[in-house]
């Protein structure tokens, strides 16, 4: 695993980067920053010891909407690592029809392939541009066959020999080259954009990896099984070219994509993707509290055993070999981050073996009014900035007064206390309610300024918050 794949960020730098997008939750940020730094450290230990160092998996405990998923997702982007979020409650134990736990690794591998492929495409982009331009010029100015003429071998014979008029050929080639260069300049200047050309393109090549047939799990869903069958038989079917008429810019884009595919080494991409998955992959298992109940009395009853799902997840987290269509993937060094609200159950309700595989536990705090104020304004992609940008597309100047932002934070806090605590997601419902009218009429008010103050916020939300029955449906 190259050092460039796992970036050399210090824990403090990782936390600082996460602070740009997520408010608060310092303990959780600290835990994931150490986990990420340990991956970099592992690369620099002695080879004999490297394989023995396992990742320290994390359990995040906290209500919905406080930043658990966002912390894991931003961490993966920072590390440029394959990342997937799965819901533990979607899995079923072996013997039941449904989603099997190994599917999380197969999906993670698909994501890794896309990441590595995009990186490799960026490296061949210049060459693909050049090749695409030449192919477009060939379509605009087809090459002519070289002319030859025949003369009798002897005055009285029936045999003829071919004679190439060299001077004539050279003159034609020079003329064609000059015309081609003129077309090239026109193409680059956009003067040929309205021209139609016939494009023949091949379907994109799929990476095959190690020649093998993926094992189709009997416990998988029908979607998983049909996808596996389609991929398996699709690899043996001949790929025919598709022909279509397109304007030059579209044709250039299609041909460029095809040329980029030709320049890629798909076997090398598969190899790199497997390595990336094994060494830096992150699996976020949400709703783990939903399967944390232990069975009482030894009988499972008619329902799918939650403990059975835990036992199926255990070998994946411990380290096992998962067969995918790209090859066998080892899960020994994949980082697993589990999360759950744990309102009813607690982490100690997990089976002991699974508890031992998640040694780091961090609790995320419920959001306060001060947190809501910061969420609305501080992050790089704050909600206020998002709504301003959306309405700016309609040439509406949206302005939030400080008093309005404080009022929104207060209403969000009250709504979370009186109803279900859904964290920062409450801000989305409140802002949509406040901006409903301006969002609907924005196309008719182009060029106008719209100011949201505390009075307007109160007008939009007071009746809803006071009416408990109504607020349960609207907020």
Buried (B, 14 or more C-beta within 10 A) or exposed (E): BEEEBBBEBEBEBBBEBBBEBBBBBEEBBBBBBBBBBBBBEBBEEEEEEEEEBBBBBBBBBBBBBBBBBBBBBBBBEBBBBBBBBBBBBBBBBEEBEBBBBBBBBBBBBBBBBEBBBEBBBEEBEEEBBEBBBEBBBEBBBEEEEEEEEEEEEEEEEEEEEEEEEEEEEEEBEEEEEEEBEEBBEBBEEEEBEEBEBEBBBEEEEBBBBEEBEBEEBEBBBEEBBEBBEEBBEEEEEEEEEEEEEBEBBBBBEBBBBBBBBEBBEBEEBBBBBBBBBBBBBBBBBBBBBBBBBEEEEEEEEEEBBBBBBBBBBBBBBBBBEBBBBBBEBBBBBBBBBBBBBBEEBEBEBBBEEBBEBBEBEBEBBBBEBEBBBBBBBBBEEBBBEEBBEBBEEBEBEBEBBEEBBBBBBBBBBBBBEEEEBBBBEBBBBBBEBBBEEBBEEBEEBEEEEBEBBBEBBBEBBEEBBEEEEEBEEBB
